[in-house]
Amino acid sequence: MLLTRSDVILWTGAKEVQVSSIFVGIAGGSCSGKTTLVKSVEEQLNLSVARLAFDSYYCDQGHLSLRERALVNYDHPDSLDVDLFIEDIRMLRRGFDISSPVYDFATHTRSDKITEISPSEVILIDGILLLAFAEICDLLDLKLFVSAPEDIRLERRILRDVAERGRTAQQAHTQFLETVQPMHAQFVEPSKENADLILDGVGDINKMAETVESQIDSFSLGSD
C-alpha cells in the first residue's frame, strides 16, 4: 500500500525549518496495549516524536457534581470533545504548537493543567475510539489497531484503575461490564476495519514496536 506524508513547517525564531511529519494513529480496546506500544515505539525510533492522547479530550464535566460525573458513559463517542481534538491535529499538521487539555480521571473532569505539544517528525496519537471517526481517520497517515481478548483487557483494566485512577476493583469491574465492553462491541471493534494494520496486543511488545517502526521507516523512504 502506497502511503503519503504530511509536510509541516517548524518556526524557530525567524528561521524556517522543513520537517516531514508522519501522523500515526493507534486505536484499540481499553487496556489492549496501546499506551505501552506508544512508549515502546517512542523509545525505539531514531526520529523526533510527539505524543497526543485522545483520552485527554474528554468533555469538561466541571458543571456536574462528582456523583453525576461518575454516571456519565465515558466509553461512548459523545463523551469526547471531538471538535477540539480535530482542531488540534489540524494545527499540528500545519506546523503549530498546541495546548492539549489534561483530564483528571480521579475527579472525572478536565484539570486546570495543559500539555504543550510541538510538531515533530512523528506524531503518535492513541485512543480507544480514534478510528471510529471518519474525520479523524482522514487526518492520520498510518492507522493501527491493537487487538486483545476481553478477559485480558478486563484484568489489565482493573489493575490500572485501582493503581492509577482511584477506583476499587469492584468499581472497575462493574464499569467494564456495564459500559466499557458494550461500547467496545458497538463502536471500537467495528472501527478496526479502518486500520491499515491490526496488531496483537498480547504479543511481544518489542516485536510489535519493531513492526510499527518498520512501517514508519518505509513510510519515510517511500516519501523521498
LOMI-943572 format. One record per residue: x, y, z of N, C-alpha, C, CB in turn. Coordinates in steps of 0.1 Angstrom, whole numbers, plus 5000, padded with zeros to 4 digits. Atoms other than C-alpha are relative to their C-alpha. Glycine has a CB too. Layout:
<recs>
XYZXYZXYZXYZ;...
</recs>
This chain:
<recs>
500849885000500050005000500950125000499050005012;499249885001501450344990499550105010499850064986;500449904990501450585019500550144997500649955014;499649865002501650955019500550065013498950084994;499649934987503051205044499650144999501649995001;500449864999502351555056501350075003499050025011;498849914998505051825054499550125008500750044987;500349894992504952085081501250095001499549965014;498949904998506952405087500150035014499750134991;499749964987508552455120500750135000500849895008;499349874999509552805130500850015013498950124999;499249984988512452865154500550144999501249895000;499749865001512653235159499650044986501550035002;500349965013512853375124500449904989500750134997;499550105009514253055109499049904996501249935006;501050095005512052835088500749864998499450054987;499450145002512752455090499049914995500549955014;500950095006511152195068500149865007500349984985;500050134993510151875087499049914994499750025015;500950105004508551565074499349945012500749894991;500850044989505751485098499149894997499250125006;500850125002504151145100499049985011500949874998;501150014989500851115119499649865001498850104997;500350144998500450765133498949995011501349925004;501150024991497150675149500049865005498750034994;500050134994497050385174498749985008501249975009;501350024993493550265184499949865005498850034990;500250144994492149955202499250015012501349945002;500950004988490049855231500850045013499649865002;499449954987490649975267500949895005498850025010;499050094995493849825280500449894991499649945013;499550105010494649645248501550014998499350034986;498549995002498249775249500450124992500549884994;499749885008498050105231501150095006498850084998;499049914993499950325256501449935001499550045013;498750074998502650055262500750004986499749865005;499450005013503150035224500550134996498949954990;499649865003503350415221501450025006499050105004;498849984992506050425248501249924993499849965014;498950085005508050145232500450054986499549854998;499749945013507850295197500850125001498750024992;499349884998508950625210501549985004499350085011;498750034995511950465227500949954989500049905011;499250065011513050285195500350094988499349874996;499849925012512650545169501250105001498750084998;498949905001515650755158499550134994501249944993;500649885005513351045150499450085011498949964989;500649924989511851325170498549965000500150164997;501450054997508451215185499250095009500149865005;501049944991505451395199498949915002499650144994;501150094997502651215216498750085003500349915012;501349934997498951315217499049895003499550084987;501050114996496251115236498650054999500349975015;501449975001492651115227499350015014499349904991;500550014986491951035264500050145007500749905008;499949874994492951385272498950104996501350074997;501049925006490051525253498549965004500150004985;501450024994487051405274499450145002500049915012;500649874997484551685277500150045014498549994996;499949954986484851905307498749985007500350164999;501250044992482451785334499950095013500049865004;499949924988483152075358498650055005500850114998;501349954996479452185358499249895007499350044987;500850114993478351845372500649975014500049874991;499550044987478651715407500849874998498849975010;499150125001481151435414499149874998500949985012;500950125001478251185417499450004986498850015010;500649995013476751305384501149964989499550144997;498950045009480151275367500349854999501350085004;499850154999480550915378499049924992500049965014;501150065007477350835360500150014985498650045004;499849975014478550965326500649874993500950124997;499450115007479250695300501250054992498949944990;498849955006482850775292500549924988501150025010;499650095010483050495267499250024987499949865004;500849965011480550655243500750114992498550045004;499449895007481850875215499650145004499749994985;500549874996479751165228500750065012498549995003;499349954988481951185259501250084996500349885009;498749945005484851325238499850134993500749904991;500149875006485451675227500749994986500750125008;499450045013486051565191500450124992499049924992;499749885008485951915176501350065004498950105002;498749954995488852035198501149914996499950025015;498950095004490851725191500350014985499549855003;499749995015490451755153500750134997498749994992;499349875002491352125155501450005004499250115009;498650014995494552045175500849924990500049945014;499350085010495551775150500350084987499349874996;499849925012495052015121501050115003498650074996;499049904997497152275139501449945000499750065014;498750075001499952025143500449984986500049875008;499750035014499751935107500450134992498849944993;499649875006500052305098501350055006498950105002;498749964995503152325119500050095013500850074990;500149924988501852505150500049925013498750084999;500150064987502252425187498549995004500950075010;501350014994499152315206500149995015499149894994;500150024986498052325242498949895003499650135008;500950114998496451985249499450005014500749864997;500550004987494051965278500549885008498449995000;499650114991494851735308498749965007501150045009;501250054993492051515321500349935013499249904990;499850064987491751415357499149885002499950105012;500850125000490451055358499449985014500749884995;500550024986490051065396498850085003501150035010;501149914997487651355396499050014988500550145003;500850005012486151285361499850134993498649945004;500249875007486751625347501450054995499350105009;498849945005489351845329500750085011499750094987;499349924990492051985351500450144995501349925004;499649875004493452335350501450004993500250095012;498750015006496752205336499949984984500849885006;499950035014497752185299501349944997499850134992;498850065005500351995279500450074987499949854999;499549945012502352185253500649904991501050125003;499550105010502951975222500450074987498949904997;499549945012505052075192500149904989501450065003;499850095012505251935157501349935000499850084987;498750085000507851655153500049924988500149925013;500050085012508951415127499049895000501449934999;501150104998506551155141499150055011500649865003;501149974990503251235159499349875003499050114995;500750134995502050925179498750045007500949925009;501349964994498350965186499249875004499150084990;500750134996496450695206498750045007500949925010;501449984994492850655217499149884997499450134995;500950125002490250385221499150024988499149995013;500949975011487850555197500650074988498850075005;499349925009490450705175499649984985501549985001;500350045014489450515143498550004998500649874997;501550015001485650545150499550134993499449995013;500549875006485550905135500750014986500450125009;499449995014486050935097500850124998498850004990;499349875002487251295100501449995006499250115006;498750024993490051185124500849914991499849945014;499250095009491050895101500650074988499049894995;499549935012491451135072501250085004498950094995;498849924996494051325093501249925004499650095011;498950094996496151015100500749944988499549895009;499350065011498850895077500149855001501450064999;499950154997499150545093499149975011501549965003;501050034990496350385112500249865005498550024994;499850134994496950095136498949975010501450005006;500950044990494649895158500649885008498649954993;499450104991495849695188498849925006500850075012;501150094996493649395195500449915011499549914988;499750094989493449195227498749945005500850075012;501250064995490948945242499350075012500349865004;500849934989488249075266500549975014498549964999;499650044986489448875296501450075004500149855002;498749944998493049015292499850155003500949984988;500249854999491749375288499350035014499150054989;500649984987489549335319501049995011498849905002;499050014989492349215341501050125000500849874997;499149885001494649495329499350125005500550024986;500849884996491849755334499950015015498649994993;500250004985491249655370501350045007499549865005;498749964994494949675378500350144998501149914994;499749865003495350005361499150105008499950034986;500949914993492250175376500250015015498649964997;499750004986493050065411501350085003500149865005;498749944998496650185408500150144997501149924993;499849865006496250505388498850095001500449984986;501249915002492650625388499050005012499249954988;500749994988491450595424498749925001499650145002;501150095000488950315417500249885009499649954986;499950134993488150005437500049894989498949975011;500150115010488449665419498649984996500649875006;501550035003484649625421499550114991499250005013;500449895008484149975406500549984986500450135005;499450025013486549895377499349894993501549975002;500650125006484949555371498550044995499949895010;501449965004481349705371500050094988499350075012;500049915012482249985347500449924988501150115003;499650085012483949735323498849934995501149915004;501150085005480849515322498850094995499549915011;501249925003478249795321500250104988499650085012;499849905010479850045297501249974990500250145005;498850025008483349955285499849904989501249965009;500150115009482649625269498850024990499949875007;501049975010479249715254500450114990498750055007;499649895010480650035238501249954991500550125008;499050075009483649825226499449934989500949915009;500750085010481349595208499350094990499049905006;500749915009479349885193500850094992499050085009;499349895007481950135184501549964997500050125008;498650015001485550025190500449884990500649975013;499750115009485649675174499850024986499349885005;500249975014484049785142501050094994498650054998;499049905005486550065139501349944995500250115010;498850065004489349825133500049984985500349875007;500150015014488049795097500750124993498649994996;499449885006489550145092501650005002499550125007;498650004997493050035103500849954987500349905012;499150055010495949985079500749875004501150104996;499350114995497449725102499449975014501550025001;500550054986496049515132501149935007498749914998;498950064992498549425159499449925012500950115005;500450094989498349155186500550065013500749864998;499749944987498149325220500549915011498850075004;499550094990499249015239501349944995499049895003;498750055005502348955217501250075006500050024985;498749944995505949055223500050154997501249934994;500149865002505849435228501250064991499950075013;498849955008509349485213499849974986501349945006;500250045014508449295182498950084994499749854999;501149925005505249485179500550144997498950015010;499549875002507149815182500950004988500850055013;499250015012509649695156499250004987500949885001;500950005012506749635132499650144997498849915003;500449865002505549985137501150094995499450065013;498849935004509050125134500349984985501249975008;499750045014509449935101499050074991499949854998;501049935008506150085088500350154999498649995007;499749865001507250435097501350024992500350055015;498849985008510650385081499749984985501149895004;500450025014509050255049499350124995499249874999;500849875002506750555051500950114996499150035012;499149895003509650795052500849984987501050015012;499250035012511650615025499150024987500649865000;500949995012508550605002499650144997498849925003;500349865002508150975006501150084993499650075013;498949935006511551074993499950014985501349935004;
</recs>
